[in-house]
Amino acid sequence: TCQNMTNQDLVLNIAVNMSRLGRYSLQNQYARVSQFLEDTQKHLDQLEDFSPRFRPTYDRFKKDFLYLKSHPPDSSDWSETAYTWAAILTHRARFA
């Protein structure tokens, strides 16, 4: 991963990954799900000093991301959660 990405770039990368996660879980491509969960975690670990306006989104996302990481990606609820966050993060990235 690129070390000098802005917070907005990181959040947009996470959003793209969430969309991929939704798609791969629907297609039962669980190896790809694992790969993108790991990649998303790396981006998340790089997010720092973001705007206070982004904090509520960040906290809610971390909670749902933990849910995704700790449950098998074989339900429509799992994919729905991933797709929902792809949309939310795309819209909220500018606040990061």
C-alpha positions as CSV (number, residue, x, y, z in Angstrom):
1,T,0.0,0.0,0.0
2,C,1.0,3.6,-0.7
3,Q,2.3,5.4,2.4
4,N,1.3,8.9,1.4
5,M,-2.4,8.6,0.6
6,T,-4.7,11.2,2.0
7,N,-7.4,10.2,4.4
8,Q,-9.9,10.8,1.6
9,D,-8.0,8.4,-0.7
10,L,-7.9,5.8,2.1
11,V,-11.6,6.1,2.7
12,L,-12.4,5.9,-1.0
13,N,-10.1,2.8,-1.3
14,I,-12.0,1.2,1.6
15,A,-15.3,2.1,-0.1
16,V,-14.2,0.3,-3.3
17,N,-13.0,-2.7,-1.3
18,M,-16.4,-2.9,0.4
19,S,-18.1,-3.0,-3.0
20,R,-15.7,-5.8,-4.0
21,L,-16.4,-7.6,-0.7
22,G,-20.2,-7.5,-1.4
23,R,-19.7,-8.8,-4.9
24,Y,-17.3,-11.6,-3.9
25,S,-19.5,-12.8,-1.1
26,L,-22.5,-13.0,-3.4
27,Q,-20.3,-15.0,-5.9
28,N,-19.0,-17.3,-3.1
29,Q,-15.4,-16.3,-3.8
30,Y,-14.4,-16.6,-0.2
31,A,-10.6,-16.5,-0.9
32,R,-11.1,-13.1,-2.5
33,V,-13.2,-12.0,0.5
34,S,-10.3,-12.9,2.8
35,Q,-7.9,-11.0,0.6
36,F,-10.0,-7.8,0.6
37,L,-10.8,-7.9,4.3
38,E,-7.1,-8.0,4.9
39,D,-6.4,-5.1,2.4
40,T,-9.2,-3.1,3.9
41,Q,-7.8,-3.6,7.4
42,K,-4.4,-2.2,6.2
43,H,-6.1,0.9,4.9
44,L,-8.1,1.3,8.1
45,D,-4.8,1.0,10.1
46,Q,-3.4,3.9,8.1
47,L,-6.3,6.2,8.8
48,E,-5.3,8.8,11.4
49,D,-5.8,12.4,12.4
50,F,-9.1,12.5,10.5
51,S,-11.6,15.3,10.9
52,P,-14.0,15.1,14.0
53,R,-16.9,15.2,11.5
54,F,-15.8,11.8,10.2
55,R,-15.6,10.2,13.7
56,P,-19.2,9.0,14.0
57,T,-19.0,7.4,10.5
58,Y,-15.6,5.8,11.4
59,D,-16.9,4.4,14.7
60,R,-20.0,2.9,13.1
61,F,-17.9,1.5,10.2
62,K,-15.4,-0.1,12.6
63,K,-18.2,-1.9,14.4
64,D,-19.8,-3.2,11.2
65,F,-16.4,-4.1,9.8
66,L,-15.7,-6.2,12.9
67,Y,-19.0,-7.9,12.3
68,L,-18.0,-8.7,8.7
69,K,-14.6,-10.0,9.8
70,S,-16.1,-12.3,12.4
71,H,-19.0,-13.8,10.4
72,P,-18.9,-16.1,7.4
73,P,-19.5,-14.1,4.2
74,D,-22.3,-16.4,3.0
75,S,-25.4,-14.5,3.8
76,S,-27.3,-11.7,2.0
77,D,-27.0,-9.7,5.2
78,W,-23.2,-9.9,4.9
79,S,-23.2,-8.6,1.3
80,E,-25.8,-6.0,2.0
81,T,-23.7,-4.6,4.9
82,A,-20.6,-4.4,2.6
83,Y,-22.6,-2.7,-0.2
84,T,-24.2,-0.3,2.2
85,W,-20.8,0.8,3.6
86,A,-19.4,1.1,0.0
87,A,-22.1,3.8,-0.6
88,I,-21.8,5.5,2.8
89,L,-18.0,5.8,2.6
90,T,-18.1,7.1,-1.0
91,H,-20.3,9.9,0.2
92,R,-18.6,10.6,3.5
93,A,-14.9,10.4,2.3
94,R,-14.7,14.1,1.8
95,F,-15.2,14.6,5.6
96,A,-12.3,12.3,6.5
